[in-house]
């Protein structure tokens, strides 16, 4: 009988341990796998995840990057670190684009500012000039929220791209505004950078916390794992599967050997 495990992989933050364990506990109750583990790193995924991942003994391991969208780590360091897992690795897509995540954004926003034509909802993403995933994910959520809510405006802004977070006050026209950061857990960005750039001290903008341990986030993770389970072997290879297959540790990671 094939044994299966799930591992939730993410960067170590102030609330990462508790956050990941909360999702892991729910997944253990509903997913039917043998074990659900968590693995974290601070700066170097390959070096710091190596021993944690070597300890996984299941025949098949579903590895879930605990981020809203792919970034440099999840397309390079994390898939390279997965080579230390002895069994079959199924690398999953980050859960952030799920419709369930849109539900969480809507709930967090409406708890602070009632959806109506005279109010605005701001989505604050990380953004990246080299990888479009964060922006695409933010725009997906914004489009859904325009369709399903009564907010007069739903706009997106980014830490590393335009429209920039610090300019968002000039991009909304309603007197009531709520901003929701598109981050799973608390970080320096959500606790300091975004509040400073939004100038929350001036008033006029309500600020929700990260998406965190909401049960619908667990639903999004679970749905991605079930999607991978259901994939037909004849289907085209997903992007994440290609990453797990082709990324390997190299000498510059402090692990592995140089590739020619």
PLY file of the C-alpha trace (Angstrom):
ply
format ascii 1.0
element vertex 260
property float x
property float y
property float z
element edge 259
property int vertex1
property int vertex2
end_header
0.00 0.00 0.00
1.33 3.43 -1.01
1.94 5.77 1.92
1.32 9.49 1.43
2.42 12.62 3.25
1.85 16.34 2.93
4.55 18.88 3.76
3.77 22.59 4.06
6.90 24.58 3.21
7.41 28.26 3.94
9.69 30.99 5.18
10.16 31.26 8.93
8.27 34.27 10.30
6.99 35.32 13.70
3.76 33.35 13.36
4.84 30.74 10.80
5.10 27.80 13.20
1.65 28.25 14.70
0.09 29.18 11.35
1.45 26.16 9.47
0.62 23.78 12.30
-2.98 25.01 12.34
-3.39 24.23 8.65
-1.49 20.95 9.07
-3.83 19.81 11.83
-6.92 20.44 9.72
-5.38 18.69 6.72
-4.53 15.67 8.84
-8.21 15.36 9.75
-9.58 15.58 6.21
-6.98 14.59 3.62
-6.62 10.86 4.31
-2.81 10.94 4.10
-0.58 9.16 6.59
1.18 12.27 7.92
1.14 16.04 7.53
4.42 17.84 8.24
5.70 21.41 8.16
9.14 22.67 7.09
10.49 26.20 7.33
13.61 28.11 6.32
14.92 31.62 6.94
17.13 32.48 3.97
18.55 29.39 2.18
15.89 26.81 1.24
18.25 24.09 0.02
20.56 24.13 3.03
17.93 24.72 5.70
15.27 22.34 4.39
17.63 19.46 3.60
17.50 17.62 6.92
13.82 18.36 7.46
12.89 16.87 4.08
15.19 13.87 4.41
13.11 12.86 7.42
10.01 12.31 5.26
9.59 8.59 4.63
6.31 8.33 2.69
6.17 6.81 -0.79
4.53 9.95 -2.14
4.91 13.47 -0.71
2.70 16.42 -1.65
4.82 19.54 -1.13
2.85 22.79 -0.83
4.63 26.18 -0.94
2.91 28.33 1.67
2.70 31.53 -0.30
0.10 33.47 -2.22
2.01 33.00 -5.48
5.33 31.76 -6.81
8.48 33.78 -6.19
12.22 33.22 -6.61
12.35 30.78 -3.67
9.45 28.61 -4.82
10.71 28.33 -8.40
14.37 27.76 -7.54
15.44 26.99 -3.98
12.41 25.06 -2.74
12.10 22.68 -5.73
15.84 22.04 -5.53
15.48 21.17 -1.84
12.72 18.68 -2.71
15.37 16.43 -4.27
16.26 15.41 -0.70
12.92 13.62 -0.32
13.39 9.90 -0.88
9.91 9.14 -2.23
7.92 10.46 -5.17
7.44 14.22 -4.94
4.29 16.00 -6.10
5.03 19.72 -6.04
1.80 21.68 -5.69
0.87 25.17 -6.82
0.76 27.89 -4.13
-2.81 28.12 -2.83
-3.20 31.87 -3.21
-5.17 32.03 -6.47
-8.04 29.90 -5.14
-11.59 31.22 -5.07
-11.56 30.21 -1.38
-8.89 32.86 -0.79
-11.16 35.45 -2.42
-13.76 34.48 0.19
-11.28 35.22 2.97
-10.37 38.61 1.49
-14.05 39.50 1.24
-14.76 38.45 4.83
-11.79 40.34 6.26
-12.59 43.49 4.31
-16.33 43.53 5.06
-15.70 43.06 8.78
-14.02 46.48 8.77
-15.77 48.45 6.02
-19.25 47.59 4.77
-19.36 46.89 1.03
-21.32 49.70 -0.63
-20.86 52.07 -3.58
-19.32 54.70 -1.31
-16.52 52.42 -0.06
-13.32 51.11 -1.64
-11.37 47.87 -1.22
-7.60 47.88 -1.75
-5.63 44.67 -2.30
-1.96 45.01 -1.35
0.33 42.52 -3.10
4.07 41.96 -3.06
4.61 42.28 -6.79
7.71 41.46 -8.83
9.17 42.87 -12.01
10.70 39.51 -12.91
7.79 37.19 -12.04
4.18 38.06 -12.89
2.53 35.58 -10.52
1.82 37.96 -7.64
0.28 40.60 -9.85
-1.79 38.07 -11.79
-3.11 36.58 -8.56
-4.01 39.99 -7.14
-5.84 40.94 -10.32
-7.77 37.65 -10.30
-9.03 38.40 -6.80
-9.81 42.00 -7.71
-11.90 40.90 -10.71
-13.88 38.42 -8.61
-14.49 40.98 -5.89
-15.74 43.54 -8.39
-18.27 40.98 -9.58
-19.45 39.69 -6.22
-19.32 42.65 -3.83
-20.91 46.09 -3.61
-17.63 47.99 -3.16
-17.63 51.02 -5.42
-13.95 50.44 -6.18
-11.63 47.45 -5.95
-8.03 48.36 -6.72
-4.65 46.66 -6.39
-1.28 48.06 -5.38
2.15 46.55 -4.82
5.30 46.86 -2.76
7.64 46.28 -5.72
5.57 47.41 -8.71
3.29 50.18 -9.84
0.73 51.16 -8.81
2.73 51.52 -5.63
1.31 51.15 -2.13
2.28 54.69 -1.15
0.19 56.12 -4.02
-3.03 54.24 -3.31
-4.63 57.13 -1.40
-4.63 59.06 -4.66
-6.08 56.16 -6.64
-9.30 55.77 -4.65
-12.14 58.26 -4.56
-14.44 56.97 -1.82
-14.42 58.21 1.80
-14.36 54.70 3.33
-11.39 52.50 2.41
-10.20 49.09 3.60
-6.85 47.54 2.66
-6.19 43.79 2.76
-2.59 42.53 2.43
-2.30 39.47 0.17
0.04 37.58 2.49
-0.62 34.35 4.36
1.31 35.22 7.52
2.63 38.17 9.49
5.93 39.59 8.29
7.96 42.78 8.28
6.04 43.75 5.14
2.58 43.37 6.71
3.52 44.73 10.13
5.69 47.68 9.12
6.23 48.43 5.43
2.63 48.34 4.26
1.20 50.32 7.23
3.94 52.94 6.79
3.40 53.27 3.05
-0.37 53.44 3.50
0.20 56.17 6.10
-2.35 54.58 8.40
-1.63 57.23 11.01
-3.41 59.77 8.81
-6.65 57.84 9.20
-9.16 57.12 6.47
-7.95 53.58 5.72
-8.88 50.50 7.72
-6.24 47.79 7.61
-6.90 44.05 7.81
-4.28 41.56 8.92
-2.79 38.77 6.80
-5.04 35.94 5.61
-3.56 33.66 8.26
-5.21 30.55 9.67
-8.70 31.09 8.25
-10.36 27.70 7.52
-10.94 28.69 3.89
-7.17 28.93 3.42
-6.98 25.31 4.54
-9.70 24.58 1.98
-7.55 26.15 -0.73
-4.53 24.03 0.24
-6.63 20.88 0.38
-8.19 21.61 -3.02
-4.76 21.95 -4.62
-3.65 18.61 -3.19
-6.83 16.91 -4.40
-6.32 18.46 -7.84
-2.87 16.90 -8.01
-4.25 13.54 -6.93
-6.84 13.64 -9.70
-4.46 14.56 -12.53
-4.46 12.06 -15.37
-1.00 10.69 -16.16
-1.61 11.52 -19.82
-2.19 15.21 -19.03
0.54 17.75 -19.84
3.16 18.13 -17.13
2.22 20.97 -14.75
4.67 23.83 -14.22
5.33 22.72 -10.63
6.08 19.15 -11.74
8.66 20.46 -14.19
10.25 22.53 -11.42
10.52 19.53 -9.09
11.98 17.41 -11.91
14.53 19.89 -13.25
15.72 21.91 -10.24
18.62 20.33 -8.41
20.99 21.58 -5.70
24.18 23.07 -7.10
27.52 24.08 -5.64
26.42 27.68 -5.18
23.68 26.44 -2.83
26.35 24.99 -0.56
24.97 21.59 -1.52
25.23 19.34 -4.54
27.70 19.74 -7.34
28.02 22.10 -10.26
25.98 21.33 -13.34
27.57 21.49 -16.75
0 1
1 2
2 3
3 4
4 5
5 6
6 7
7 8
8 9
9 10
10 11
11 12
12 13
13 14
14 15
15 16
16 17
17 18
18 19
19 20
20 21
21 22
22 23
23 24
24 25
25 26
26 27
27 28
28 29
29 30
30 31
31 32
32 33
33 34
34 35
35 36
36 37
37 38
38 39
39 40
40 41
41 42
42 43
43 44
44 45
45 46
46 47
47 48
48 49
49 50
50 51
51 52
52 53
53 54
54 55
55 56
56 57
57 58
58 59
59 60
60 61
61 62
62 63
63 64
64 65
65 66
66 67
67 68
68 69
69 70
70 71
71 72
72 73
73 74
74 75
75 76
76 77
77 78
78 79
79 80
80 81
81 82
82 83
83 84
84 85
85 86
86 87
87 88
88 89
89 90
90 91
91 92
92 93
93 94
94 95
95 96
96 97
97 98
98 99
99 100
100 101
101 102
102 103
103 104
104 105
105 106
106 107
107 108
108 109
109 110
110 111
111 112
112 113
113 114
114 115
115 116
116 117
117 118
118 119
119 120
120 121
121 122
122 123
123 124
124 125
125 126
126 127
127 128
128 129
129 130
130 131
131 132
132 133
133 134
134 135
135 136
136 137
137 138
138 139
139 140
140 141
141 142
142 143
143 144
144 145
145 146
146 147
147 148
148 149
149 150
150 151
151 152
152 153
153 154
154 155
155 156
156 157
157 158
158 159
159 160
160 161
161 162
162 163
163 164
164 165
165 166
166 167
167 168
168 169
169 170
170 171
171 172
172 173
173 174
174 175
175 176
176 177
177 178
178 179
179 180
180 181
181 182
182 183
183 184
184 185
185 186
186 187
187 188
188 189
189 190
190 191
191 192
192 193
193 194
194 195
195 196
196 197
197 198
198 199
199 200
200 201
201 202
202 203
203 204
204 205
205 206
206 207
207 208
208 209
209 210
210 211
211 212
212 213
213 214
214 215
215 216
216 217
217 218
218 219
219 220
220 221
221 222
222 223
223 224
224 225
225 226
226 227
227 228
228 229
229 230
230 231
231 232
232 233
233 234
234 235
235 236
236 237
237 238
238 239
239 240
240 241
241 242
242 243
243 244
244 245
245 246
246 247
247 248
248 249
249 250
250 251
251 252
252 253
253 254
254 255
255 256
256 257
257 258
258 259
